[in-house]
C-alpha cells in the first residue's frame, strides 16, 4: 500500500505559472470573441457572461502574482 505524502510546497515558479494562466485566459477571451460572430444571440450572451468571469479570474490571478512576487522578494523557500 503506497503512502500518500504531500509534495513539498514549491512556490519558486508560481509567478511564471500564473503569468502563463493569464496569457491562456486572454487567448481564450480572444477566441471567444471570434466565435461570437457566428453565434446565435443566446450563445453570444453565454460567451459574454463567460468572458466576464474570465476577466474576473485574470484580475484575481494578477493580484496573486503580486502577492507571490512580494513573497519571492522577501525570500520564501
Secondary structure, DSSP 4 states (H G I P E B T S, - for coil): -----PPP---TTHHHHHHHHHHHHHHHHHHHHHHHTTS-HHHHHHHHHHHHHHHHHHHHHHHHHHHHHHHHHTT--
